[in-house]
Amino acid sequence: MVTRPSIVFVALGSLDSTLAIRARLLAEGLAKLGWQSHVIYPKSESDPAQIENVQTEGLSRHKPLFVAQVVQRLLTIAPHFVHFLNPSPIATIIAGLISRSRTKIVGDWEDWHTMPTDPSIRNPIYRIADRWFLRNADVIITCSQWLADQFAELRNRTVHYLPYAPVPKTWPSKENPFSTPTAVFMGSLRKHWDHAVLLQAMANLQKRGSKPKLSIIGSGEDLESCREYATKNHLDNIEFAGHLDDATMHNALCWAHTLVFPFANKPLNLARCPLKVFHYASAKRPIITSPYGEVKEFLGDQAIYSDCTPEGYAHSIEAIMSGERLPDIAYAVSDQTWIQRANTLQSILRSYL
């Protein structure tokens, strides 16, 4: 009797969090392809319904106990593969404790927050975890082609490219939340991203006497400094909506006059595949962004591309906001699916069996 291939995805966030999106959808896809799929995660009170044909196990949220429980379950299940997204200290401890078992370790990077060119991004413990996985993982996967090339050169190893895809979701139709035409930015406001370019562009527009409305959806360590910048520069045309639930957020994207995504040509951006690209594309509105990395890969010639400078974004925003609302755009990312990603992952993993 032929044994079905098996895999356990260890997610470090609850099933309803962004930390588990990749685990959930790849596990579901592999299950449809005949794999024995498991997802292990820290249990939360808001865990969604179970994943079709996938065994899910919510374990302790207490980190030391979670590590011990995961190791015990992995040694009991003895899968062919165990998958970790974004190597972290916890993932390294678990992987190290099972490394002598027959289970092969899959290290999957959705970005590279410990890159040598910017040692300030994460603390030394994360850098150690990152290097451990690059040396010891049996299978190395990245969401970015640029990062795959970097890792292949750095370690002289085979690195596999497996980007994100649109998250399959049906959203309810809701009324327009905006009283006037509004540009929308959605994302995490963290100091390493490029939202400052957008704020500076809005300040430039105001100096020209132009005040298009902008809604900023999201939170993060930079939220207060963004609000302070807007206040200091009298940008009362910027609304800070904060964190919104998924349905409300998606509705705002769909009603936007345009969507804006500042994206600089720098290693930190080239190393990632932003899920935002697929959220924006699902809203079908015109997208102002910059032509680099996976943004260019998936939006192709359907986006409005700008230099990632305040002047460049000011010009693009003013041009589109001064005109009539453009029709929706059917972005080509709709052709990308998670079952395709699961098929690619299956081909990768079977070569290691």
N, C-alpha and C positions, 0 to 999 in steps of 0.2 A: 504494500500500500504506500502511495506517494504522500509524504507529509506536506501539508500546506505551508507555504512560507509564513512567518509570523513576525510582527513588529510591535513594539510598545513605544508610544510617544509619551515622553515625560514633559508635561507642560508645567511651567512655574507660575502660572496664574489660573484663576478659576475658569471654568469652561465658557463663561459668558464674557471673558476679557479678551483684549487684543492679543495677549500673550498666548492664547490657545487657538486663535483662528487657524493658523497653519496646521497645527496638530489635528484639530477637528476635521478639517476638510480633506487633508491628505489621508487621514485614517479612514474616513468614510469612502474615499475614492478607492483605496487599496482593498477595502472590504468588498466593494462591488467587483473588483478584479479577482476575488477569490482568496485574498489574504486573511489570516487571523490578525485582526487589528485591535489593539488596546490603547486607551488613553488614561494615564494616571495624572492626577492634578491635585492641588490643595483645595479641599472642599469649601464651598461657600453656601450661604443661605439662598442665594439667587441662582443656583445652578439650573440651566435649562433642561428641556427634555433630553432623553438619551439619544445618542447618535445611532442611526440605523445600522444594524449588523456590527456594531463596534462595542466592545466591552469597556465601560468607563468605570473608574474607581476614584472616588474622592477621598483623599487621605488627610491626615492632620495638617492644620495650618501652622503648627509650631515647627519651625525649621529643623531643629535636630531630630524631632520625632518623625517628621516627613521624610528626611533622608533615610533614617533607619527603616521606615515602612516601605519606601520605594525599593531599597536594596533587597529587602526580604522578598518583596513581590517579584522583582526581576529574577532573583535566583530560583524562585518557585516556578514562575512561568517559563523561564529559559527560552526567550524568543530568539529568533535568528538575528534580529536587529533591535537596538534601542536608539531612539532619536531624541536629540536635545537641540532646541533652538537657542541661538545666542549663548555660546559657552559662558558660564558664570561660575563663581566659586561653588555654589550648591551642585550644579551639574558636574563639575570636576570631581567633587568628593564622591558623588554617586558613581560616576563612570570609573573612577579609580578603584573603588571597592568591588566592582564587578569585572574589572578588566581581565582577570584571569579565567573568567568563565568563557563558555563557547559563544556567548552573545557578542556580535560585532557592534561597535559604537559608531553612530552617525552624528557628526558635528555639522550643524546647519547655521550659517551666518546670514541674518537679514540686513546687517550693517557691520561696520567695523569701528567700534567706539574705543578701541585701544590701539589704533594705528600708530606706528613709530613716529610719524610726522607731527603728531600732536599728543604728547604724553600726558597732557593735563586732562584729557577727556574722562578717563576713568582712573581709579586708584590702582596701586601696584598689585593688589590681590586679583583684580580683574585681568590685569595684564598677564599674570602668572597662569590664570585659568585659560585665557585665550591661547597662550603659547603651548600649554599642555595639550589642548585639543588639536592644535595644528600638528604637533608631533605624534600624538597617540591615537587619534580617531582613525578607525578603519576606512571610513567614508567621509569625504569633505564635500560639502554642498554650500553654494552661495546663491543669494537672490539677485546678485549683480554680476554682469559679465566682466566689468572692470575689476571687481574684487576677485573673481575666479582667476583672472589673468595675474593679478598681484600675488595671490597665494601660490599659484603654480610656479611662478618665478622665485618666490621667497623660499619655498620648501622643496621645489623640484618634485612635486607630487601631482597626481591626477586630481583635478578639482572639477566638480560638476555644477552646471548652471541650472537652477530651478527657480524662476521668478514667481512672484505672486500672480493672482488672477482675480477677476471681479468676484466679490463675495455674493453668492446667490441669495437674493432677498427680494421679497415683494413688499413695497411700502404703500401704506394707505394714502389716498389723495387728500390733501388738506388745503385750506384757504391760503392765499398769499399773505405772508406775515409782514410784508413791507408796504408802506404807504406811498413810497416813491421808488423809482428805479435804484437798485442797490447792487454794488459789487460785493462779493462775499469771499472772505478768506477763512478756511477752516484748517485747524491743525494745532499741534502742541507748541506752546510759546516757551521754547527753551533757548538758552543763550547761544547754542551752537548752530541754530537754524537761521533763516534769512529774512524773517519778518520785519527786521529793522529797515530793510530796503523799501518795503511797502509803506511803512510809516513816513519815511523820509520822502517818498514819492508823493504822498498825500500833502505833506508840508510844502513841497515844491509847487503842487497844483494850487494850493491856497495862495501862495505868493503871486501866482498869475491871475488870481481872481476866480479860480475854478474850484468848486466845492462839491464834487460828486459824493454820494453817500457810500460808506463802506461799513459792512458788518464783519466783525472778527469773532469767529466761533472757536472756542477752545480755551484751555487754561494751561498753567505751567509756571515755572519759576520766574519767567519774564513778564507775566501778566501785569503786575503792579508797575513795573518800569515802563511798559507800553502805555498804560493809562497816564502815568506821569508825563510822558513825552507828549501825548495828545493834549493834555491840559496845558502844559507849558507853551505849546505851539497853537493853542486855541482851535484845535481840530474837533469842533463840536459836531462835525459830520461823520465822525467815527463812533460806531456803537460797539461796545464790548459785550457780547452776548454770553460769554463764559461757556462752561460745559453744557451741552444739550444732550438729551436722550437721542438715540439713533434716528428715530422716526422724525422728530422735530428738526434735527440737523439736516437730514436728507431733504425734507420739505423746503428748508431755507435754500439749499443748494439748487433745487429745481426751479425756484422762483427768482433766483439771482439774475440780474441783467448780464453779469459776467462773473466768472470765477477767477481768482487770482492766486498764483502759486509761485512766489519768488524762489528761485532755485539756482544757486551759484555754481559755477564750474570749479568745484574744489573736491579733494579726495573724500571728505566726509559724505558728500552727496553722491559722488560717483560709486561709493561703496554700498549704496542701499537701493532698494526697490520700494519707493514710497507707496503704501496702500492708498494714500490720498489720490494718486493718479486714477485709480479704479473707482473710488468714491465720486470724484469729480466727473469722470466719464459717464458714470451711471446716471448722473443728473442731466446730461446731454446739453449743458449750456456751454457757450464759448469760454475757452480757458486761456488766460494770459499767463505764460510761464516762460522758461528759458530752455533752449534745445540741448540738454545734456543728459548723459546716462540713460537710465531706464525711463525717464520722462519722455525723451525723444524716441526711444525704442517703441513705446506703446502708443503715444499720441501721434507719431508720424507727422504728416503735413496738415493735420486737422486742428492743431492748436494755433494760437496767436503767439509767436515767439518774440521775446524782447531781450536786449542786453540786461543782465542782472545788476542794474544800477538804478538809483532813484530817478535819474533823468529818463532812462529807458522805460521804466514802469509808469512814470507820470505820463509820458507820451502815449503809451498803449492804452492806459486807463481812460485818459481824456478822449482819445479817438473813439473808443467804443461806447463810453458813457454819454457822449454828446449825440449819439444817433438813436434810431429806433431800436426796439428790442429785436434781436436777430432770432431766426428760427432755431429750434433744437437741432443738435448735431448727433448723428448716429456714429459714435466713435468705433473704430475697428476693434477695440478691446473686447467687444461683445463676442468676438470669435474665440477669445481665450477662456478656457474653462478649467475647473479644478480636476475634472476627470482626465483631461489632457495632462495636467501636472502629475496626477497619480500614475498615469501610464508611463510618463518619463521617469518618475521615481522608481517604478517597478523595474524598468529596464536597467537603471543604474544599480539597484540593489541586487538584481539577479546575477549581475556580473561578479558579485562578491560571494555568492553562495558556493 
